[in-house]
Amino acid sequence: MSLVQHDLQILYPLPMALVMGLLRYLFEKYILTPLAKRLGIKPLPVTKNQVLENAFKASEDWNRKQILQISIKSNMSERDVERWLRLRKNSIKKHSKLDKFCENCWKLLYYTMIFSYGFVVMWNKPWFWDISKCWDDIHNQIVTTDIWLYYMVPLSFYWSLLVTQFFDVKRKDFWEMFAHHVITIVLMSLSWIFRFIRIGTLVLLVHDFSDIFLEAAKVTHYAKLNKLRDICFGMFAVSWLVTRLGIYPLWIIWDCIVDESGASPAAYYTFNSLLIMLLILHCFWTCLLGKFIMISFIPGKMNKDIRSGSESEGDHVKSKYFFGLEV
């Protein structure tokens, strides 16, 4: 395969991302949404009233004067109007939880499958056991089919997340997550072009592990399986610290800095800069994690997800051990 053909393969994830998005849509519509409703995660029924709906679209918060005016227009009592408004707001909150549950289930399925696949594939690779072999004759390394899939599928997944993030429930850290997806895509794409594929597979494996427990904690949170949620969160916290702040900087980044032989200066500095930018995001989220844990032990505090949607969505977390980084 020529160098041009190799580099052009980095475009394959774009159409693959469309397939990924279609699979997510079908999975959420026909499997996850019915499952969520069986678990009691569903929008509350609200009586349809066009007058009230029009007023609600104009403003979701009504004062006493507005309620009186709307009650006259709709031929309803003020108390009925207030009750409708309360149900309408709760319906939005429930719908938000339904969307989040489906999104987190999809990510849980993906991370579980891709990590399992990656672990099996990487087990017999020499650079899995000796990271220095990532740099052996990097310009002539053969990319086997299993490694090709392990690279292209995650890249298509992050391309799909980059787009669907604008349609999913908004979170407080929207732009931080957007930056994360962009850095990940650029990092994977350049590592493919620079022939840093072996080290790229290690980065993927290290990052995917803790995400399994994170998504599991969020799914069980919405399903109100509190004990299981707390166990998942504990496993997430430990795996996050070990992989994101331990293995990643001390094993992978360190080796890239001191052992990356055969790379051009441009490739060396660009790739390592992106790795460090990713580490900075990890440190940012770890600070939020520490802040959440500290606050959660203050008596009388309502522990909420400090990286989830806005307070108006009403998604307060009741367990002091739960930290929804991406709910």
GIQUIDA-V167714 format. One record per pair of residues at least 6 apart in sequence whose C-alpha atoms are under 7 Angstrom apart, sorted by sequence separation. I is the first residue (numbers start at 0). J is the second residue. D is the distance in whole Angstrom. If there is no record, write none. Layout:
BEGIN
i=I j=J d=D
i=I j=J d=D
END
This chain:
BEGIN
i=35 j=41 d=7
i=70 j=76 d=6
i=121 j=127 d=6
i=126 j=132 d=5
i=190 j=196 d=6
i=219 j=225 d=7
i=70 j=77 d=6
i=125 j=132 d=7
i=126 j=133 d=6
i=295 j=302 d=6
i=219 j=227 d=7
i=220 j=228 d=6
i=190 j=199 d=6
i=219 j=228 d=5
i=67 j=77 d=6
i=70 j=80 d=6
i=66 j=77 d=6
i=304 j=315 d=6
i=187 j=199 d=7
i=216 j=228 d=5
i=303 j=315 d=4
i=304 j=316 d=6
i=302 j=315 d=7
i=303 j=316 d=4
i=66 j=80 d=7
i=302 j=316 d=6
i=216 j=231 d=5
i=256 j=271 d=7
i=302 j=317 d=6
i=161 j=177 d=7
i=215 j=231 d=6
i=216 j=232 d=5
i=255 j=271 d=7
i=301 j=317 d=7
i=302 j=318 d=7
i=307 j=323 d=6
i=302 j=319 d=6
i=306 j=323 d=6
i=307 j=324 d=7
i=304 j=322 d=6
i=306 j=324 d=5
i=307 j=325 d=6
i=161 j=180 d=6
i=212 j=231 d=5
i=213 j=232 d=7
i=304 j=323 d=5
i=306 j=325 d=6
i=307 j=326 d=5
i=212 j=232 d=7
i=212 j=234 d=6
i=213 j=235 d=6
i=252 j=274 d=7
i=50 j=73 d=6
i=157 j=180 d=6
i=212 j=235 d=5
i=295 j=319 d=5
i=120 j=145 d=7
i=209 j=235 d=5
i=157 j=184 d=7
i=209 j=238 d=5
i=154 j=184 d=6
i=209 j=239 d=5
i=117 j=149 d=6
i=288 j=322 d=7
i=206 j=242 d=7
i=205 j=242 d=6
i=206 j=243 d=7
i=243 j=281 d=7
i=45 j=86 d=6
i=45 j=87 d=6
i=205 j=247 d=7
i=43 j=90 d=5
i=42 j=90 d=5
i=43 j=93 d=7
i=42 j=93 d=5
i=41 j=93 d=6
i=42 j=94 d=5
i=40 j=93 d=7
i=41 j=94 d=6
i=40 j=96 d=7
i=41 j=97 d=6
i=138 j=194 d=6
i=40 j=97 d=6
i=137 j=194 d=6
i=137 j=195 d=7
i=35 j=97 d=7
i=133 j=197 d=5
i=133 j=198 d=6
i=32 j=101 d=7
i=99 j=168 d=7
i=31 j=101 d=6
i=95 j=168 d=7
i=193 j=266 d=7
i=27 j=101 d=6
i=23 j=105 d=7
i=186 j=270 d=7
i=117 j=204 d=7
i=186 j=273 d=6
i=232 j=320 d=6
i=232 j=321 d=6
i=114 j=204 d=6
i=182 j=273 d=7
i=229 j=320 d=6
i=229 j=321 d=6
i=114 j=207 d=6
i=114 j=208 d=6
i=110 j=207 d=6
i=179 j=277 d=7
i=110 j=210 d=7
i=111 j=211 d=6
i=110 j=211 d=6
i=107 j=211 d=6
i=217 j=323 d=6
i=107 j=214 d=5
i=106 j=214 d=7
i=107 j=215 d=6
i=217 j=326 d=6
i=103 j=214 d=6
i=103 j=217 d=7
i=104 j=218 d=6
i=103 j=218 d=6
i=100 j=218 d=6
i=100 j=221 d=6
i=134 j=259 d=6
i=134 j=260 d=6
i=131 j=258 d=7
i=172 j=306 d=6
i=171 j=306 d=6
i=170 j=306 d=7
i=171 j=307 d=6
i=19 j=156 d=7
i=170 j=307 d=5
i=171 j=308 d=5
i=170 j=308 d=4
i=171 j=309 d=6
i=12 j=151 d=6
i=16 j=155 d=4
i=20 j=159 d=6
i=169 j=308 d=6
i=170 j=309 d=7
i=15 j=155 d=6
i=16 j=156 d=6
i=19 j=159 d=7
i=12 j=154 d=6
i=13 j=155 d=6
i=16 j=158 d=6
i=12 j=155 d=4
i=16 j=159 d=5
i=13 j=158 d=7
i=9 j=188 d=6
i=38 j=222 d=6
i=6 j=192 d=6
i=92 j=312 d=5
i=92 j=313 d=6
i=99 j=326 d=6
END
